[in-house]
Structure formats: structure tokens, C-alpha cells
Amino acid sequence: MKTFDRSWFLEGNWHHVLGCVGLALLSLHQPWVLSITLVYLYKLYRYDGILFLVGLGLASTVLIHHELITPVDLKGRKVEAQVLYTESAKNRVIAQSDEGKVLIYLDDDYAVHAGDYVVATGNYRESTVPSMPGEFDYDTFLLSVGIDGVFYADTVTVMREGFSVYQFREWVDDYITERYDAVGPYIRMFVLADRNAMDDDVLEATQSLGIAHLFAISGLHISLLTMVLITTLKQFKCREGFIDVALGFFLSAYLILTVFAVSVVRASLMMVGLRLSKKLHFHFTGIDMLSMLAVFLLLINPLFYVQTGFMLSFLVAFSLMCSSPILSKKSTVMSGFYVSAIAFFATLPLISDLSHGVHPLTILLNVMFVFYTMFLLLPFGYITFALPFFEALYGVIIVLFEWLVIWTHRLFSLRVNLYFGSMFFIIIYYGLWLWIMQGKKMRVRVKYMAIYLMFLLCLPYVRMHSQVVVFHVHGDSLLVRDAFNRCTMLIDTGESTTHHQLSQSLYALRVTRLDYVFISHWHYDHYGAYDEVSNHFPVLNLITRENAMVHESKWIECGHLAFYIFPMEKEYACENNHSIMMLIKIADDIILFTGDIEREREQAFNEDLSMVTMLKVAHHGSRTSSNTVFLEQIQARDALVSAHRRNRFDHPHQETLDRLKHQNMTIHRTDQEGTIFFNYYFGNRIKKTPYQP
């Protein structure tokens, strides 16, 4: 037997092709992965020349297609398009125009239906690139689902009616909305794969507990529905040919209902592929079928891999197929536990990065809630949809489920801040995971995985450099932290965002706690995100102008960092001038933080600032701040300007920039560079701007 075959444990050959395609896509984002790809291709060439050519050819095709996918430059204040389908819960529609597919947000409750030809006036959303650590790349996601632009409509006019196959989905949606009340969100979720009407508290609790996957349409849902259909048709003595045709029609209709959600596509095509393989006597293994399906979908759209549903669906299915010999030997209860554990570890890097950590009881909770969902919540959802008189009973099932979820979340509000972040750590993890899945000396190999996860948990405590991070937020937010996790300070939080972006960024930077949080003054763009930050991270000390006097006029040490708060000179009428002014010492730098002080406060300020090496420019670079007399007191070499690139005040102002340049300061601007990092290694400061557009 050949060397490559001995070193691999999976049945079939197509997983090798998928490996080529997957590594090639990874190489686009992590160039060092190219060396692994070349080694893999060489081993594949030695193993099977034909398989090598197939893998190389398909990988090259996917890469070429990937590079050909470019966003369409949609401009103008008017869109003429045909509505494909509506999403009533979010008050938006997906429409096809001559320029491309457009996601249109409706300002009011317009009577727009699938198939309608409409004219909308408004504005297109500007394209963006991630500018914060851990930020979701929304533009790439839109491309992965075939949407070329987002349009915010002020007015919508229906020109004429037309036909769309998604009218079927709209009819079902209207039926659910009109017929069901309390149970409607669950029926809509299981039938239409639409979670938008779900209660936010329940969704947050399931996310925290690591069981949010229960609400995603998966192989479990498809298997249940097809099993019921096939069993029913067999009871009526239907022939196999008729059953296959009926199954095809049913899966097609379900794909339309769910708008071809990628997890539903995967489960449906897998079901069809396995039945065809059996009938036509193709000798493909389940892993072969799954691998071919993944390659096929990536050939259609190489950006599918950015969709969480795509990755989770294939990772879980792949891992469970690899584990089938182990699962077949277990009892029902133990099999459920093993399935939960396998699904948990197969998706751990994705889930931990999406949820900003993991719940230590997720495996046990999954067993409990999966059985509840499998035998009660899911089947009665479909039964109630078909037979409305079960609505009262289903309501009881839902109330019990939500009570269990929220009660468990409150009782076990635990979270381990495990974050993979780097692709390097993820690849090592999945290498270990595949090694364990071979089933040989599993207990010994699990110990190595445990050691690796402990290493990841300890990473914040072995970080050897200090750091200053100037976040690209609406407003101000800066992070200052010492090496070895000795001290972490956050100065302001910026405005709150829908997706808690600052909290996501702090998780992405492996922050475990905040020793000090300073709120410079009470303007929303400086304190807006504090509540969400304090809900996700322990805040040991909160300093505002109300309690700042306790810390004034003295250096306070925190690890190897130190801060000094200046006393207020007098009372000011302007809130901006009540900003906390402070110094932070990090390595050889002393940074002056000025909040939003304006000319009046600057002129009254008479403290010695000759030691300052870096200035956080006041009021985002407004012309009302940073007057020449104040700047001349400072011998700073660098000026930090915190301003969002789409701020409504056009900060920073050119007059202020000219004054900073006149003082020979090097200007660092978040509106141009995104989030800015200053890393301190052995006293040397190194600047990084990885999120610069």
C-alpha cells in the first residue's frame, strides 16, 4: 500500500480533492499556507497521478473564479428592479435590477410582493472594508450570497406585477403570520429558515450556551421530513420511482421556501446524491459524496466558505461520518453524548470566535436540548404548521423550552474566553482533530488536544509586548495594556453599535478583564458602548469625572503602566471642557489624553506638558481645539486623531491638521488607517495598521 494511503484514514478519494481546493483558498488569505498546499499536492502526485491532476485542476478553477468575483459599482439615487422575495420581519426585499441583485431596505411598510416591478428612490450603502479587530466582512458576505449592493429606499413605487418562484414562500409566510401568534416565530424558523422574528433574549441565551445551531435548518430537519414523506408514501404502496419524483419535488419546494440556504442545499443534495449512488451502483462513500458536494458548491461560488452555515454544516457532517464506526457501537444516550461532543469539537474554532468564547457545559447542554428539539420542538413545529389545532400544545412545548434555556443561561452564566483568531492556530487545531479522529490511541491523543487548548487559554498571559490600540469607532476609544496581562485600561468606548463591535474587538485582542475604564465625559460618542463592554468583561475600576478627584494629582501604577489625572481648573459651561485630562506612561512614551476639550480649557490649562511624547488630539481634530499656544507647550512627536471615516462633522478639520504639522508632529488618523496599533517590544515602538483600506 502506498505511503499516502497508509498515513490517511478516510475512505474514498474525493476528500483529497477537497483538501486541494480548501488549502488553495486558504493560501489566498494566508500566503504561508501555500507551502503546505505544495507539500500536499506533491504527496497526492506520488499517491495517484490522476487524482493529483483532478485536484490541481479544480483548485485552479476555484481560484480563478474567486479572483473573477468583484463587486459591482452600483451608484445613483434610483433603482428599477423586480422583487425576487421579501423579508417582512426585517422590512426589506431582494430585487434583481439590470446592474445586479440588490438588497433594498424599506423605510415604511410598503405593500411590495415577490414578482413586483418596482422603482425605489434613496441611496446606496457605501462599500466598506473591516477596520476593527474581529469585524465581520459584510461586503464579502453579500457577494457570497449573490447580492451586489444595499439600497436604503425613501420611496418605493410598484410599476406592475410579475411572477417570481418565491411567491410560494411569500404565501407561506403570509399564512404563518395571519394564522399563528405566539408559536409563529418557531414555525417560521423551521419552515422558512427565518429567525428574524425570534425573541432576542432567547437567541442571546442559546448563543451563550452554544446551542444556537438548533435553530439552523440542517441534515436533522431534512432527514426528519424526508423520512416522514418516504414512510407515508410506502404505506400507500407507492413505487420507488414515484417516491423519488415526489422526493425531488418536495426538496425543490423546500429549497425555494428557505431561499436556498446553504445548509439546506447541502443536506438536500446529499440526500439526493446518496439515493442516486445507491440506485446507480456508484461505489462512492458518504465522505466522497460530501467532499464532491463541497467542491461542487465552491465551483459555483468560491465565497461560500465565508458563510458560517456552509462551514458549520460541512464540518459537522464530515466529522460525524468519520466517527460512524465509533457511534455505531454506542447506546442511544451515549451516542447522543458522542454526537454532541464531536459536533462541539468539530466546530470549536468557529463557534468560539463567533460567540467570543465557549460555554464549558455546551456538550452536556447539547445532549439535553438536542433530544428536546428532535422529539418535541422540531416535529411539533411541522405538525402544527400542517394541523393548526395542535397550536395550544405546541405553545406549551415552546414555553417550556424557552424557560429551560433562559433558566439554564442564568444559572450557568459561565464563559471561557477561548479565541483562536489566527489561521495558524486554527490549522494546528484541525490537524490535531484529524489525528484524534483516526481512532488509534484516542485517549492519549486527546491529552495533546487538551494541552493545546490550555496553551490558547494562556496566550493573553504570555504576550510579551505592551500595546496601545486606537480603535476606529464613532467617537473615541483607546486600549492601553501591559505585557503578560498585568494591566489593561480602556479610555472611552465610542458609540454603541448593533453588533457590539467594540466588545468583539476586545475579544479578538484576547482581553480578559479591564482593570480601569475611563469615561472622559458624558457625550454618547465617548460612553455609548460602555454597557455592552461591562456586560462582557469584568471592569475592576470605572473612573468618570464624578469620582476622578480621588485619583487626581498623583501617579497611579497598574502593572508596568501608570496614569496621572489632572485636576479641573474650574467649572465650565461646555460639557466637552469637563473631559478628564490624563497622562498614561507606557514604556518610554507618555501619552496625553484630552477627551473633547476645546480652546477655552486649553487656554486655562497651565500644567507642565514637556514630558509628553504622544498626543491624543482633542475633539477628533475639530477646529475648535488644538490651538497653537496649547500645542507649543507639548513636545510630542506623534499625534493620534480618532475620527470615523464616515463621521458627520467632517473631522479632522484641515486647520487643525495644519497646526499639528506646523509642530512637526507625525499624524496618525483612524479615518484613513482604520484601527491603529502601537506595539512596544523591549522599549521600541512599532506601528501596525492591518485594517487600512
C-alpha positions in Angstrom: 0.0 0.0 0.0 1.3 3.5 -0.8 2.7 5.8 1.8 0.0 8.4 1.4 -2.7 5.8 1.8 -1.2 4.5 5.0 -1.0 7.9 6.5 -4.6 8.7 5.8 -7.6 7.1 7.4 -10.6 8.3 5.4 -12.3 6.1 2.9 -12.5 7.1 -0.8 -10.6 9.7 -2.7 -12.6 12.9 -3.1 -11.6 14.3 0.2 -8.1 14.7 -1.3 -9.6 16.9 -4.0 -11.4 18.9 -1.4 -8.2 19.2 0.5 -6.5 20.7 -2.5 -9.4 23.2 -3.0 -9.6 24.1 0.6 -5.8 24.7 1.0 -5.8 26.8 -2.2 -8.5 29.1 -0.8 -6.7 29.4 2.5 -3.5 30.4 0.6 -5.3 33.5 -0.7 -5.5 34.9 2.8 -2.5 33.3 4.4 0.4 33.0 2.0 2.4 30.7 4.3 -0.3 28.1 3.7 1.0 27.8 0.1 3.9 25.7 1.4 1.5 23.2 3.0 -0.5 23.2 -0.2 2.6 22.4 -2.3 3.6 19.5 0.0 0.0 18.2 -0.1 0.0 18.3 -3.9 3.4 16.5 -4.1 2.2 13.7 -1.8 -1.0 13.5 -3.8 1.0 13.2 -7.0 3.1 10.4 -5.6 -0.1 8.6 -4.4 -2.2 8.9 -7.6 -1.4 11.0 -10.7 -4.9 11.2 -12.0 -6.2 12.3 -8.6 -3.4 14.9 -8.5 -4.5 16.3 -11.9 -8.2 16.5 -10.8 -7.3 18.2 -7.5 -4.9 20.7 -9.2 -7.4 21.4 -12.0 -10.4 22.0 -9.7 -8.3 24.0 -7.2 -7.1 26.2 -10.1 -10.6 26.7 -11.4 -11.9 27.7 -8.0 -9.1 30.2 -7.5 -9.7 31.7 -11.0 -13.4 32.0 -10.3 -12.6 33.6 -6.9 -10.5 36.3 -8.5 -13.2 37.0 -11.1 -15.8 37.8 -8.4 -15.7 41.5 -8.0 -18.3 43.9 -6.5 -20.4 45.8 -8.9 -20.1 49.5 -8.6 -23.7 50.5 -8.0 -24.4 54.2 -7.8 -27.3 56.6 -8.2 -30.4 57.6 -6.2 -32.9 55.3 -8.1 -33.3 51.6 -8.6 -35.5 49.9 -11.1 -35.8 46.2 -10.3 -38.0 43.1 -10.0 -38.6 41.9 -6.4 -37.4 38.3 -6.1 -38.6 37.7 -2.5 -39.5 39.7 0.6 -38.2 39.5 4.2 -41.1 41.1 6.2 -39.5 40.7 9.6 -36.6 43.0 8.6 -38.8 45.2 6.3 -36.5 44.5 3.3 -36.7 42.9 -0.2 -34.2 41.2 -2.5 -34.6 42.5 -6.1 -33.0 42.0 -9.4 -32.0 45.1 -11.4 -30.2 45.4 -14.7 -27.0 46.2 -12.8 -27.2 43.3 -10.3 -29.0 41.9 -7.3 -29.9 44.5 -4.7 -30.9 44.3 -1.1 -33.5 47.1 -0.6 -34.4 48.3 2.9 -37.8 49.9 3.0 -38.3 53.0 5.2 -42.1 52.4 5.6 -44.4 49.4 5.4 -44.8 49.4 1.6 -47.1 46.8 0.0 -44.4 45.1 -2.0 -44.7 41.5 -3.1 -42.5 38.9 -4.8 -42.6 39.4 -8.6 -43.4 43.1 -8.5 -41.5 45.5 -10.7 -40.6 48.5 -8.5 -38.9 51.8 -8.7 -37.1 52.9 -5.5 -35.5 56.2 -4.7 -32.9 56.6 -2.0 -29.2 55.9 -1.5 -26.8 53.0 -2.0 -24.8 51.9 1.0 -21.1 52.7 0.6 -18.8 49.7 0.4 -16.6 49.2 3.4 -13.7 47.0 4.5 -13.1 45.8 8.0 -11.4 48.4 10.1 -11.6 46.8 13.6 -10.2 43.6 15.0 -12.7 40.8 14.7 -15.0 42.8 12.5 -17.4 41.0 10.2 -16.6 41.5 6.5 -20.1 42.4 5.4 -19.3 43.2 1.8 -17.7 39.9 1.2 -20.6 38.1 2.8 -23.0 39.9 0.5 -21.0 38.7 -2.5 -21.1 35.2 -1.1 -25.0 35.2 -1.2 -25.0 36.9 -4.7 -26.0 40.4 -3.6 -24.2 43.2 -5.4 -25.4 46.2 -3.3 -27.5 47.5 -0.5 -30.0 50.3 -1.2 -31.8 52.4 1.5 -35.2 53.4 0.0 -37.0 56.6 0.9 -39.9 55.8 -1.5 -41.0 52.7 -3.4 -43.4 52.6 -6.3 -44.9 49.4 -7.7 -45.0 49.7 -11.5 -46.6 46.4 -12.3 -47.0 42.9 -11.0 -44.9 40.0 -12.3 -44.0 36.4 -11.4 -41.4 35.1 -9.1 -41.0 31.5 -7.9 -40.6 32.9 -4.4 -44.2 33.9 -4.4 -44.7 30.4 -3.0 -42.5 31.4 0.0 -44.5 34.7 0.4 -47.8 32.8 0.5 -46.5 30.5 3.2 -45.1 33.5 5.2 -48.4 35.3 5.0 -50.2 32.2 6.1 -48.0 31.8 9.2 -48.3 35.5 10.1 -52.1 35.5 9.8 -52.8 32.1 11.3 -50.3 31.8 14.2 -49.4 34.2 17.0 -47.1 33.1 19.8 -45.9 30.0 18.0 -45.4 31.8 14.7 -41.7 32.7 15.1 -40.8 29.0 15.7 -42.9 27.7 12.7 -41.4 30.4 10.5 -37.9 29.4 11.7 -38.3 25.7 11.0 -40.4 26.0 7.8 -38.8 29.1 6.2 -35.3 29.1 7.9 -36.1 32.6 9.1 -35.1 33.5 12.7 -35.7 37.3 12.4 -39.0 37.1 14.4 -37.4 35.2 17.3 -37.2 36.7 20.8 -33.8 38.4 21.3 -33.4 37.1 24.8 -33.9 33.5 23.7 -31.5 33.9 20.8 -28.8 35.5 23.1 -29.2 32.7 25.6 -28.9 30.0 23.0 -25.8 31.8 21.6 -24.2 32.0 25.0 -25.0 28.3 25.8 -23.6 27.2 22.5 -26.9 25.6 21.2 -27.9 28.2 18.6 -27.3 25.6 15.9 -30.6 24.0 17.0 -32.3 26.9 15.2 -30.5 26.3 11.9 -32.0 24.1 9.2 -29.7 21.1 8.9 -29.5 17.5 8.0 -31.6 16.7 11.0 -34.5 18.7 9.6 -34.2 17.3 6.1 -33.8 13.7 7.4 -37.0 14.0 9.5 -39.1 15.5 6.7 -37.9 13.0 4.1 -38.3 10.1 6.4 -41.9 11.1 7.1 -42.6 11.6 3.3 -41.0 8.3 2.3 -42.7 6.3 5.1 -46.1 7.8 4.2 -45.7 7.0 0.5 -44.6 3.5 1.2 -47.7 3.0 3.4 -49.7 3.8 0.3 -47.8 1.2 -1.7 -46.2 3.8 -4.0 -43.4 2.6 -6.3 -39.8 3.6 -5.8 -39.8 5.7 -9.0 -42.8 7.7 -7.8 -41.2 8.2 -4.4 -38.1 9.5 -6.0 -40.1 12.0 -8.1 -42.1 13.1 -5.1 -38.9 13.5 -3.0 -37.4 15.6 -5.8 -40.5 17.9 -5.9 -40.6 18.2 -2.1 -36.9 19.1 -1.7 -37.2 21.6 -4.6 -40.1 23.3 -2.9 -38.3 23.3 0.5 -35.2 24.9 -1.1 -37.5 27.7 -2.5 -39.1 28.1 0.9 -35.7 28.5 2.6 -34.3 30.7 -0.3 -31.6 28.1 -1.0 -30.0 28.4 2.4 -26.6 26.8 2.0 -27.1 24.2 4.9 -30.4 23.2 3.3 -28.7 22.9 -0.1 -26.0 20.7 1.4 -28.5 18.4 3.2 -30.9 18.1 0.2 -28.2 17.4 -2.4 -26.5 15.0 0.0 -29.8 13.1 0.3 -30.4 13.0 -3.4 -26.7 12.0 -4.1 -26.8 9.1 -1.7 -30.0 7.8 -3.2 -28.7 8.1 -6.8 -25.4 6.5 -5.8 -27.3 3.5 -4.4 -29.6 3.1 -7.3 -26.9 3.5 -10.0 -24.5 1.3 -8.0 -21.8 4.0 -7.8 -19.3 3.0 -5.2 -18.9 6.3 -3.5 -18.6 6.5 0.2 -20.5 9.1 2.3 -17.3 11.1 2.7 -16.8 11.0 -1.1 -20.3 12.3 -1.6 -19.9 15.1 0.9 -16.5 16.1 -0.5 -17.8 16.2 -4.1 -20.7 18.3 -2.9 -18.4 20.8 -1.2 -16.2 21.1 -4.2 -19.3 21.5 -6.5 -20.6 24.3 -4.3 -17.2 26.1 -4.2 -17.0 25.8 -8.0 -20.4 27.6 -8.2 -19.4 30.3 -5.7 -15.9 30.2 -4.1 -17.0 32.7 -1.5 -19.4 30.2 0.1 -16.7 29.5 2.6 -17.3 32.9 4.3 -20.8 31.8 5.2 -20.9 30.3 8.7 -23.8 28.0 7.7 -21.6 26.5 5.0 -18.7 25.8 7.2 -20.7 24.5 10.2 -22.8 22.3 8.1 -19.9 20.6 6.3 -17.7 20.4 9.4 -20.3 18.6 11.5 -21.4 16.3 8.7 -17.8 15.4 7.8 -16.9 14.7 11.5 -19.9 12.6 12.2 -19.3 10.5 9.0 -15.7 9.9 10.2 -17.0 8.9 13.6 -19.7 6.5 12.4 -17.7 3.4 13.4 -17.5 4.7 17.0 -21.1 5.9 17.1 -22.5 2.6 15.9 -21.2 0.8 19.0 -22.8 3.1 21.5 -26.2 3.1 23.2 -28.8 5.8 22.3 -27.9 8.0 25.2 -24.1 7.6 24.8 -24.4 8.0 21.1 -26.2 11.4 21.7 -23.4 12.4 24.0 -20.7 11.4 21.5 -22.5 13.2 18.6 -22.7 16.3 20.8 -19.0 16.1 21.7 -18.0 15.5 18.1 -20.1 18.4 16.8 -18.7 20.7 19.5 -15.1 20.0 18.8 -15.5 19.9 15.1 -16.8 23.5 15.1 -15.0 24.8 18.2 -12.8 27.4 16.3 -15.8 28.9 14.5 -18.2 28.9 17.5 -15.6 30.3 19.9 -14.7 33.1 17.5 -18.3 33.9 16.7 -19.6 33.7 20.3 -16.4 35.2 21.8 -15.7 32.2 23.9 -17.3 28.8 24.8 -19.6 27.6 27.5 -17.9 24.8 29.4 -21.2 22.8 29.7 -22.1 23.1 26.0 -21.6 19.3 25.3 -24.0 18.3 28.1 -26.5 21.0 27.3 -26.4 20.0 23.6 -27.4 16.4 24.6 -30.4 17.7 26.6 -31.6 20.3 24.1 -30.9 18.2 21.0 -33.2 15.4 22.3 -35.9 18.0 23.3 -35.6 19.6 19.8 -35.5 16.3 18.0 -38.6 14.7 19.7 -40.7 17.8 20.6 -39.8 21.2 19.4 -39.0 20.3 15.7 -41.6 17.7 14.9 -44.4 19.5 16.6 -43.4 22.6 14.7 -44.1 20.9 11.4 -47.2 19.1 12.8 -48.7 22.4 13.9 -47.9 24.0 10.6 -49.9 21.3 8.9 -52.5 20.8 11.6 -53.2 24.1 13.4 -55.3 22.6 16.1 -52.0 21.5 17.8 -51.2 25.2 18.3 -52.0 25.2 22.1 -49.9 22.1 22.7 -47.0 23.5 20.7 -47.3 26.7 22.7 -46.7 24.7 25.9 -43.7 23.0 24.3 -42.2 26.4 23.4 -42.8 28.0 26.8 -41.1 25.0 28.5 -38.2 25.2 26.0 -37.7 28.9 26.5 -38.0 28.6 30.3 -35.3 25.9 30.3 -33.0 27.9 28.0 -33.3 31.2 29.9 -33.1 29.5 33.4 -30.1 27.5 32.3 -28.4 30.6 30.9 -29.0 32.5 34.2 -28.0 29.6 36.4 -24.8 28.7 34.5 -23.6 32.1 33.2 -20.2 30.7 32.5 -17.8 31.5 29.6 -14.3 30.5 28.8 -12.6 33.2 26.7 -11.1 30.8 24.2 -10.2 32.6 21.0 -8.3 31.1 18.0 -8.1 34.2 15.8 -5.1 33.4 13.7 -5.5 30.9 10.9 -2.2 29.4 12.1 -3.8 28.3 15.4 -6.9 27.0 13.5 -4.9 24.8 11.1 -2.9 23.3 14.1 -6.2 22.6 15.8 -7.8 20.8 12.9 -4.5 18.9 12.3 -4.8 17.6 15.9 -8.6 16.9 15.4 -8.0 14.8 12.3 -5.2 12.9 14.1 -7.6 12.2 17.0 -10.4 11.1 14.6 -8.3 8.3 13.3 -9.4 6.4 16.4 -6.0 5.0 17.4 -4.8 5.7 20.9 -7.6 8.2 21.2 -7.3 8.9 24.9 -3.6 9.6 24.6 -4.2 12.0 21.6 -7.0 13.8 23.4 -4.4 14.8 26.1 -2.4 16.6 23.4 -5.5 18.5 22.3 -6.2 19.4 25.9 -2.7 20.8 26.3 -3.1 22.8 23.1 -6.4 24.3 24.2 -4.8 25.2 27.6 -2.0 26.9 25.6 -4.6 29.0 23.7 -6.2 30.0 27.0 -2.9 31.1 28.4 -1.9 33.2 25.4 -3.1 36.5 26.9 -0.8 35.9 29.9 2.3 35.1 27.8 2.0 38.1 25.4 5.4 39.7 25.8 4.7 43.2 24.4 2.8 46.2 25.7 0.3 47.8 23.4 -1.7 50.9 22.5 -4.7 50.4 20.3 -6.6 53.3 18.7 -10.0 51.9 17.6 -11.8 53.1 14.5 -15.1 54.0 16.2 -17.6 56.8 16.0 -16.0 58.9 18.8 -13.1 57.9 20.9 -11.9 54.5 22.2 -8.3 53.6 23.0 -6.9 50.5 24.7 -3.6 50.5 26.7 -2.3 47.3 28.1 0.8 45.9 29.7 2.7 42.8 28.7 1.8 39.5 30.4 -1.8 40.7 31.0 -0.6 42.7 34.0 -2.9 45.7 33.4 -5.5 46.7 30.8 -7.0 50.1 30.5 -9.8 51.4 28.2 -10.2 55.1 27.6 -13.7 55.8 26.3 -15.9 53.3 24.4 -17.2 55.1 21.3 -20.8 54.9 20.3 -22.8 51.7 20.7 -23.2 49.5 17.6 -25.8 46.9 16.7 -23.3 44.1 16.7 -21.4 45.2 19.8 -18.3 45.8 17.6 -16.0 47.1 20.4 -16.7 44.0 22.5 -16.0 41.9 19.5 -12.7 43.7 19.0 -11.7 43.3 22.7 -12.4 39.5 22.4 -10.4 39.4 19.2 -7.5 41.0 21.0 -7.8 38.4 23.8 -8.7 40.9 26.5 -9.8 39.0 29.7 -10.5 41.9 32.0 -10.4 45.7 32.2 -8.5 47.0 35.2 -9.5 50.6 34.5 -12.2 52.1 32.3 -12.1 55.9 31.9 -15.1 57.8 30.6 -13.7 61.2 29.7 -17.1 63.0 29.6 -20.8 62.3 29.1 -21.2 62.5 25.4 -22.6 59.4 23.7 -19.6 59.0 21.3 -17.4 58.5 24.3 -19.5 56.3 26.6 -22.2 54.8 24.3 -20.7 51.2 24.3 -19.9 51.0 28.0 -22.9 48.9 29.0 -22.2 46.2 26.4 -18.5 46.2 27.3 -19.2 45.9 31.0 -21.7 43.1 30.3 -19.0 41.1 28.5 -15.8 41.9 30.5 -15.2 42.4 34.2 -14.5 46.1 34.9 -12.5 46.4 38.1 -12.4 50.2 38.3 -14.6 52.8 36.5 -13.4 56.4 36.5 -15.6 59.2 35.5 -15.5 63.0 36.2 -17.7 62.2 39.3 -15.1 60.2 41.0 -11.9 61.3 39.2 -10.9 63.6 42.1 -9.9 60.6 44.2 -7.2 59.8 41.7 -6.1 63.3 40.8 -2.6 64.8 41.0 -0.7 61.5 41.6 0.8 58.8 39.5 -1.1 55.5 40.0 0.7 52.3 38.9 -1.0 49.4 37.2 1.4 46.6 36.3 4.3 48.4 34.5 1.9 51.1 33.3 1.0 54.3 35.2 -1.6 57.1 34.8 -1.9 60.6 36.1 -5.2 62.6 36.2 -5.0 66.4 36.1 -7.3 68.3 38.4 -10.1 70.5 36.9 -9.1 74.2 36.9 -12.7 75.5 37.3 -16.3 74.7 36.2 -17.1 75.1 32.5 -20.4 75.6 30.8 -19.5 73.3 27.9 -19.6 69.5 28.6 -16.6 69.0 26.3 -14.4 71.1 28.6 -15.3 68.8 31.6 -13.3 66.0 29.9 -10.8 64.1 32.0 -7.3 65.1 31.0 -4.7 62.5 31.9 -1.3 61.0 31.2 -0.5 57.4 30.7 3.1 56.1 30.8 3.9 53.1 28.7 7.5 52.0 28.0 9.3 55.3 27.0 6.1 57.0 25.9 3.9 59.4 27.9 0.6 59.9 26.2 -1.7 62.9 26.9 -5.4 62.1 26.6 -7.5 65.2 26.1 -11.1 64.0 25.6 -13.0 66.7 23.7 -11.6 69.8 25.4 -11.9 73.0 23.4 -9.9 76.3 23.2 -11.3 77.7 26.5 -10.0 74.7 28.5 -6.7 74.6 26.6 -6.0 78.2 27.4 -6.8 77.8 31.1 -4.6 74.7 31.3 -1.2 75.6 32.8 0.3 72.2 33.8 3.8 71.1 32.6 3.4 69.0 29.5 7.0 69.0 28.3 7.3 65.3 29.1 4.5 64.3 26.6 5.7 62.2 23.6 2.4 61.4 22.1 -0.9 63.4 22.0 -4.4 62.1 21.6 -5.7 65.1 19.7 -8.8 66.7 21.3 -12.3 66.5 19.9 -11.4 64.3 16.9 -9.3 67.1 15.3 -12.1 69.7 15.4 -11.1 73.3 14.5 -12.3 74.4 18.0 -9.5 72.5 19.7 -5.7 72.1 19.5 -4.9 75.8 19.4 -1.3 76.8 18.7 -0.5 78.0 22.2 -1.6 74.7 23.7 0.4 72.7 21.1 3.5 74.7 21.7 3.5 73.5 25.4 3.8 69.9 24.1 7.0 68.5 22.7 5.1 65.4 21.4 6.4 63.7 18.3 3.2 61.9 17.4 -0.5 63.0 17.3 -3.3 60.5 17.4 -6.6 61.5 15.6 -9.6 59.4 16.5 -12.3 60.0 13.9 -14.5 57.7 11.9 -14.1 57.8 8.2 -17.8 58.5 7.8 -18.3 60.9 10.7 -21.0 63.5 10.2 -18.8 66.5 11.3 -16.1 66.0 8.7 -13.4 65.5 11.4 -10.5 66.1 11.4 -10.5 69.7 10.1 -7.8 70.9 7.8 -6.9 73.9 10.0 -6.2 71.5 12.9 -4.1 69.2 10.8 -2.1 72.2 9.6 -1.4 73.3 13.2 -0.2 69.8 14.1 2.1 69.7 11.0 3.5 73.1 11.9 4.6 71.5 15.2 6.4 68.8 13.2 4.1 66.0 14.6 3.6 62.7 12.8 -0.1 62.4 12.4 -1.9 59.0 12.8 -5.5 59.1 11.7 -8.1 56.3 12.2 -10.3 57.7 9.4 -7.5 56.9 6.9 -5.8 54.0 8.5 -8.5 52.1 10.4 -7.6 50.8 13.8 -4.0 51.7 14.7 -1.7 49.5 16.8 1.4 50.6 18.6 3.3 47.6 19.9 6.2 48.0 22.3 9.0 45.4 22.1 11.9 45.9 24.6 11.3 49.6 24.6 10.9 50.0 20.9 7.6 51.2 19.4 6.3 49.6 16.2 3.2 50.8 14.4 0.8 48.4 12.6 -2.2 49.3 10.6 -3.6 46.0 9.4 -7.1 47.4 8.7 -6.1 50.2 6.4 -8.4 50.3 3.4 
